[in-house]
Amino acid sequence: MKKFVLVLAVLAVIPAMVFAGGGGQQSGGGAASGAPQIALLMRNMDEQFLKDYSDNVRRLAQSNGVNLNVQDARSDGATQLTQLQTLLNQGYKYFVIVPVVSELSEQMNQLIQEKGGAAAYSNIQPTTASLKVGKNFFFASSPEFVGGRYQGQLIADYFDRNAAKAPNKTLNMILILGQLGHPAQVNREAGLLAELKTRGYTVNVVARDTANWTPDQSQQKMDAWIAAYRGQFNVVAAQNDGMALGAVESLIQNGLTKADASDGTILAVPVYGIDATQDAINSMKENKLFATVLQDAVGQSAAAFDVVHQIATGTYRAGNPAGGTPAATAPIDEAPANDASIIGQCYLVPFVPVDKNSDYYKSH
C-alpha cells in the first residue's frame, strides 16, 4: 500500500492532461453540455465477462445521456490509482469500478469521498471498511460462494444420473483456479467443495493449480495433467468459462473424446465453467462444455451504473433498487454483504446454474 500512496503523491505534481490517453476512452458531451459524468475503471478487459460488463456500461451511458470515461488498468493496481486520481483532478466524481484488488477500495473511496463523489464496485469485492467510508459507496455483484455451490450442484446432478462414472460417489477432480487469492478463486472453490460434500460426494483433487483466468494457460496446464494423470480423473471444474474452454480444447486435442454424447458431452469426462459467456453456451450446443453458471455481467453492470447514476442525478434514496436489482436487506455469509451496517449498500445479483434444461441456455 505504501507503493500506491507514493504513486499518488507523485501524481499530485504532474498535470492531469499528461494522462489523457492511458488506455481510456471518452464518449458523450462532456461537462460543458450539462450531461452527467461517470467514469468506468476496469481492472482489465482481457476476459469475456469484463468485456461484456464494460460493453453494457457503454450502452447504458449512451441511452442515459451520460458522458462516460473508460479506463483499463491492465491488472495493475498502481495504474488504477493513477487513473482515479487523474479523473478526480479532471472533475469526475462518480465511478463504476472493477478493482484490481479488494485492498485498493478503501483508499480509492477515501479519495472519492474527499470530492463528494460516489462509487459502485463489481466482480471483485470492495472491503467492508471501504463501504463504511460513506453511504455513497456500493457493492453490485454476485456472491462467489453461491456461484461455487451452483457449480457443485451441476456436477452432483450429472453424477447422480451417471452413477457408474463415479463409483461410491467418488469424484477424482481436476480443479482449474483463477488468480490465487482472488475473492472469486477462494469463495468459488469453497462453495464447490461444500456443495459436493452436502450431496454426499467424496472429492479427491487429482490436480489443482491456477491458470489465471486465461484459456491458453488452462490448455497448457491440462495438457500436462493429461500426460501425468490420463485415466485417473472423472471431472474437470474450472473457475471461469475461459479456462473451462481451454480444458475442453486440451481434452479434444489429446483424444479424450467419445462418439456417444447421450450424457450431454462428447468428452470422456464432463467439464464445467462459470460465467455463461456466449462462447461457453456455443460449446455446450456442440456437446463439448457440459455446463456453466451464469455470472450476470449485464445485471451487475446495470446495478452498478444505475445506483451511481442515481447519485449523480440526485434521485438516489436509501433502499432504491438499481438496474432491476433490489438493495439487500439481510446479511449473507460473504463479505462485504455480511455486515448489517452496510447491507443496504449491497446489490446482490444472483448466479444462475446453466445446463441444457435451463431457460438461459434455451434463449441463447
TIKOL-146617 format. One line per 4 residues: their letters; for each residue x, y, z of C-alpha. Coordinates in Angstrom, 3 decimals, m for minus. Last residue first. Layout:
BEGIN
a) X/Y/Z | ...
END
This chain:
BEGIN
hsky) m29.121/m18.191/m26.159 | m32.742/m18.454/m25.005 | m32.552/m22.209/m24.397 | m29.386/m21.865/m22.337
ydsn) m30.907/m19.166/m20.136 | m34.117/m21.141/m19.670 | m32.173/m24.069/m18.236 | m32.551/m27.652/m19.459
kdvp) m29.245/m27.656/m21.318 | m27.353/m26.629/m18.190 | m26.947/m23.191/m16.673 | m26.921/m22.592/m12.904
vfpv) m27.900/m18.964/m12.104 | m25.855/m16.506/m10.014 | m27.923/m13.804/m8.352 | m27.156/m10.081/m8.433
lycq) m26.655/m8.920/m4.852 | m26.957/m5.137/m4.581 | m25.192/m4.037/m1.393 | m25.400/m0.558/0.138
giis) m28.386/m1.602/2.276 | m26.174/m4.267/3.867 | m23.780/m1.647/5.204 | m24.414/m1.814/8.976
adna) m25.564/m5.446/8.783 | m22.102/m6.667/7.767 | m22.105/m9.973/5.867 | m22.510/m8.218/2.497
paed) m18.827/m7.307/2.429 | m18.055/m10.135/2.845 | m19.801/m13.499/2.406 | m22.180/m15.177/4.885
ipat) m25.267/m13.125/3.991 | m26.673/m10.047/5.711 | m30.355/m9.110/5.310 | m31.962/m6.234/3.395
aapt) m30.149/m6.220/0.077 | m30.982/m3.390/m2.303 | m33.223/m4.662/m5.064 | m31.813/m5.472/m8.520
ggap) m33.641/m4.056/m11.563 | m30.787/m1.774/m12.531 | m30.716/m0.354/m9.025 | m33.471/m0.736/m6.431
ngar) m33.741/2.190/m4.005 | m33.078/1.300/m0.372 | m31.556/4.651/0.531 | m32.795/7.315/m1.870
ytgt) m30.990/8.193/m5.089 | m32.516/10.764/m7.455 | m29.829/13.442/m7.241 | m28.601/12.962/m10.809
aiqh) m25.102/11.768/m9.906 | m26.400/9.620/m7.034 | m28.974/7.955/m9.292 | m26.317/7.449/m11.951
vvdf) m24.134/5.714/m9.361 | m27.021/3.388/m8.450 | m27.783/2.765/m12.121 | m24.246/2.013/m13.239
aaas) m23.588/m0.561/m10.533 | m26.958/m2.281/m10.928 | m26.727/m2.364/m14.714 | m23.135/m3.600/m14.601
qgva) m24.055/m6.483/m12.303 | m27.146/m7.484/m14.277 | m25.416/m7.300/m17.664 | m22.373/m9.223/m16.461
dqlv) m24.633/m11.894/m14.931 | m22.420/m14.653/m13.621 | m24.320/m17.520/m15.167 | m23.042/m20.925/m14.095
tafl) m21.711/m23.454/m16.603 | m22.479/m26.869/m18.050 | m21.157/m29.738/m20.183 | m18.574/m27.994/m22.359
knek) m18.364/m30.077/m25.557 | m21.830/m31.117/m26.742 | m21.698/m28.604/m29.650 | m24.534/m26.610/m28.051
msni) m22.496/m26.601/m24.842 | m19.594/m25.030/m26.728 | m21.929/m22.324/m28.046 | m23.096/m21.624/m24.488
adqt) m19.486/m21.267/m23.376 | m18.676/m18.883/m26.228 | m21.782/m16.882/m25.305 | m20.443/m16.440/m21.800
adig) m22.147/m18.431/m19.051 | m19.836/m17.117/m16.294 | m18.604/m20.303/m14.564 | m17.205/m23.465/m16.117
yvpv) m17.727/m27.226/m16.039 | m16.079/m30.076/m17.945 | m17.534/m33.596/m18.162 | m15.134/m36.508/m18.728
alit) m14.511/m38.501/m21.919 | m15.706/m35.510/m23.922 | m18.553/m35.815/m26.425 | m20.910/m34.311/m23.865
gdsa) m24.574/m34.444/m22.858 | m24.854/m37.956/m21.409 | m26.095/m39.239/m24.770 | m22.961/m37.861/m26.442
dakt) m21.721/m41.254/m27.687 | m18.765/m40.926/m30.063 | m16.227/m40.375/m27.317 | m13.481/m37.833/m26.644
lgnq) m10.205/m37.773/m24.723 | m8.050/m37.636/m27.875 | m5.406/m35.271/m26.575 | m6.520/m32.426/m28.830
ilse) m10.113/m32.847/m27.652 | m9.194/m32.906/m23.969 | m6.945/m29.868/m24.438 | m9.677/m27.939/m26.234
vagl) m12.132/m28.626/m23.416 | m9.554/m27.523/m20.841 | m9.095/m24.212/m22.637 | m12.881/m23.900/m22.769
amgd) m13.065/m24.340/m18.999 | m10.336/m21.725/m18.519 | m12.340/m19.183/m20.500 | m15.550/m20.261/m18.816
nqaa) m14.424/m19.399/m15.318 | m13.477/m21.271/m12.163 | m12.755/m24.542/m13.955 | m14.074/m27.918/m12.816
vvnf) m12.868/m31.067/m14.597 | m14.415/m34.464/m13.825 | m13.509/m38.171/m13.957 | m9.795/m38.224/m13.225
qgry) m7.182/m41.037/m13.265 | m7.479/m42.166/m16.888 | m4.695/m39.864/m18.034 | m2.942/m38.461/m14.954
aaiw) 0.547/m37.298/m15.977 | 0.130/m36.624/m19.704 | m3.432/m35.412/m19.102 | m2.111/m33.107/m16.404
admk) 0.478/m31.566/m18.722 | m2.060/m30.904/m21.477 | m4.462/m29.517/m18.882 | m1.925/m26.996/m17.659
qqsq) m1.248/m25.832/m21.225 | m4.956/m25.607/m22.017 | m5.592/m23.619/m18.851 | m2.750/m21.216/m19.578
dptw) m4.217/m20.541/m23.027 | m7.790/m20.254/m21.748 | m6.977/m17.498/m19.227 | m8.489/m16.916/m15.734
natd) m5.050/m17.013/m14.061 | m4.485/m20.711/m14.931 | m4.105/m21.549/m11.251 | m3.475/m25.033/m9.918
ravv) m5.190/m28.164/m8.655 | m4.548/m31.738/m9.731 | m6.007/m35.059/m8.586 | m8.333/m33.435/m6.043
nvty) m10.127/m36.358/m4.414 | m13.706/m35.348/m3.696 | m16.053/m37.594/m1.717 | m19.648/m36.948/m2.686
grtk) m22.645/m36.937/m0.330 | m24.601/m34.001/m1.770 | m23.536/m31.807/1.142 | m19.907/m32.658/0.436
leal) m20.408/m31.670/m3.192 | m21.955/m28.386/m2.105 | m19.126/m27.541/0.303 | m16.472/m28.365/m2.299
lgae) m17.981/m26.021/m4.874 | m18.696/m23.245/m2.380 | m15.125/m23.250/m1.059 | m13.674/m23.241/m4.575
rnvq) m15.932/m20.388/m5.642 | m15.049/m18.452/m2.490 | m11.267/m18.552/m2.804 | m10.980/m18.055/m6.554
aphg) m13.710/m15.413/m6.610 | m12.004/m13.478/m3.822 | m8.688/m13.522/m5.756 | m6.100/m15.243/m3.546
lqgl) m4.727/m17.258/m6.451 | m5.809/m15.893/m9.826 | m8.380/m18.300/m11.216 | m8.307/m21.984/m10.454
ilim) m8.513/m25.141/m12.538 | m9.614/m28.109/m10.432 | m9.033/m31.609/m11.792 | m11.294/m33.888/m9.846
nltk) m11.422/m37.537/m8.902 | m15.016/m37.675/m7.712 | m16.127/m40.555/m5.501 | m19.841/m41.311/m5.157
npak) m19.034/m44.984/m4.407 | m18.254/m45.396/m8.113 | m18.342/m42.085/m10.011 | m18.953/m42.816/m13.707
aanr) m21.341/m45.662/m12.792 | m23.575/m43.104/m11.065 | m24.490/m41.308/m14.270 | m27.696/m39.526/m13.247
dfyd) m26.395/m38.717/m9.746 | m23.085/m37.951/m11.450 | m24.634/m35.205/m13.563 | m26.694/m33.699/m10.721
ailq) m23.623/m33.657/m8.480 | m21.643/m31.678/m11.052 | m24.449/m29.180/m11.597 | m24.883/m28.711/m7.850
gqyr) m21.152/m28.220/m7.372 | m21.191/m25.454/m9.983 | m24.168/m23.953/m8.157 | m22.240/m24.071/m4.890
ggvf) m19.318/m22.266/m6.479 | m21.569/m19.469/m7.684 | m23.070/m19.261/m4.189 | m19.607/m18.805/m2.686
epss) m18.998/m16.016/m5.211 | m21.864/m13.827/m4.004 | m22.789/m11.753/m7.085 | m22.059/m8.074/m7.671
afff) m23.141/m4.512/m7.022 | m21.300/m3.293/m3.912 | m21.900/0.379/m3.106 | m20.339/3.592/m1.852
nkgv) m22.487/6.690/m1.253 | m23.221/5.791/2.376 | m19.649/6.720/3.270 | m16.232/5.353/4.229
klsa) m18.070/2.311/5.620 | m18.115/0.746/2.171 | m14.305/0.757/2.191 | m14.148/m0.902/5.601
ttpq) m16.140/m3.874/4.287 | m13.571/m4.326/1.575 | m14.602/m3.952/m2.051 | m15.465/m7.243/m3.708
insy) m14.011/m8.095/m7.087 | m16.733/m8.565/m9.703 | m18.476/m5.231/m9.076 | m17.934/m1.960/m7.230
aaag) m20.118/1.153/m7.084 | m18.685/4.615/m6.495 | m19.736/8.012/m5.199 | m18.450/11.578/m5.046
gkeq) m18.098/14.366/m2.500 | m14.569/15.173/m3.682 | m12.945/13.972/m0.441 | m15.202/10.927/m0.613
ilqn) m13.614/9.906/m3.926 | m10.129/9.898/m2.384 | m11.359/7.966/0.663 | m13.152/5.562/m1.642
mqes) m9.995/4.797/m3.586 | m8.015/4.175/m0.396 | m10.705/1.805/0.851 | m11.055/0.002/m2.490
lesv) m7.405/m0.800/m3.121 | m7.435/m3.871/m0.849 | m10.049/m5.599/m2.994 | m7.632/m5.994/m5.893
vpvi) m7.609/m4.727/m9.495 | m10.923/m3.032/m8.869 | m13.983/m3.291/m11.123 | m15.225/0.236/m10.576
vfyk) m18.220/2.337/m11.600 | m17.360/5.902/m10.648 | m18.876/9.287/m9.916 | m16.792/12.347/m9.065
ygqn) m15.079/13.313/m12.333 | m13.670/16.837/m12.233 | m10.406/16.447/m14.160 | m8.431/16.117/m10.931
lltq) m10.741/13.274/m9.908 | m10.078/11.646/m13.279 | m6.317/11.911/m12.778 | m6.546/10.492/m9.254
lqtl) m8.605/7.522/m10.460 | m6.316/6.741/m13.389 | m3.233/6.827/m11.190 | m4.952/4.540/m8.685
qtag) m5.715/2.102/m11.486 | m2.143/2.234/m12.739 | m0.790/1.495/m9.266 | m3.093/m1.532/m9.047
dsra) m2.008/m3.088/m12.343 | m4.380/m5.572/m13.987 | m4.368/m3.761/m17.344 | m5.796/m0.676/m15.634
dqvn) m8.357/m0.100/m18.419 | m10.105/3.299/m18.245 | m13.497/4.269/m19.659 | m14.826/7.853/m19.498
lnvg) m18.586/8.165/m19.911 | m20.530/11.384/m20.541 | m24.059/10.207/m19.736 | m27.072/10.737/m21.996
nsqa) m28.987/7.839/m20.425 | m29.042/5.623/m23.534 | m25.356/6.274/m24.211 | m24.310/5.581/m20.638
lrrv) m26.351/2.384/m20.541 | m24.786/1.103/m23.748 | m21.274/1.912/m22.533 | m21.996/0.191/m19.205
ndsy) m23.174/m2.847/m21.164 | m19.969/m3.030/m23.182 | m17.903/m2.718/m19.994 | m19.575/m5.755/m18.416
dklf) m19.446/m7.859/m21.591 | m15.725/m7.129/m21.926 | m15.249/m7.986/m18.258 | m17.021/m11.331/m18.665
qedm) m15.004/m12.070/m21.795 | m11.684/m11.606/m20.025 | m8.991/m9.299/m21.406 | m10.707/m6.070/m20.414
nrml) m8.631/m5.301/m17.350 | m9.092/m3.948/m13.815 | m11.786/m1.680/m15.234 | m12.469/1.896/m14.062
laiq) m15.671/3.284/m15.574 | m16.025/7.031/m15.178 | m19.323/8.904/m14.884 | m20.081/12.475/m15.967
pags) m23.697/13.673/m16.004 | m24.536/15.753/m19.077 | m24.570/19.523/m18.605 | m23.077/20.080/m22.048
aagg) m19.940/21.642/m20.572 | m19.297/18.526/m18.505 | m18.686/16.357/m21.553 | m20.952/15.611/m24.492
gsqq) m20.624/11.879/m24.716 | m17.754/9.477/m25.108 | m14.349/9.078/m23.549 | m11.996/6.179/m23.911
gggg) m9.024/5.491/m21.669 | m5.939/3.403/m22.379 | m3.629/5.940/m20.805 | m4.608/8.818/m23.086
afvm) m5.450/11.922/m21.016 | m2.701/11.041/m18.558 | m0.435/14.011/m19.291 | m3.502/16.243/m19.100
apiv) m3.596/15.793/m15.336 | m0.547/17.973/m14.856 | 2.036/16.245/m12.650 | 2.525/17.497/m9.067
alva) m0.207/15.434/m7.458 | 0.837/12.413/m9.446 | 3.974/11.960/m7.376 | 1.973/11.781/m4.163
lvlv) m0.413/9.350/m5.762 | 2.374/6.965/m6.687 | 3.764/7.185/m3.166 | 0.389/6.154/m1.737
fkkm) 0.332/3.168/m4.090 | 3.784/1.991/m3.036 | 2.913/2.388/0.622 | 0.000/0.000/0.000
END
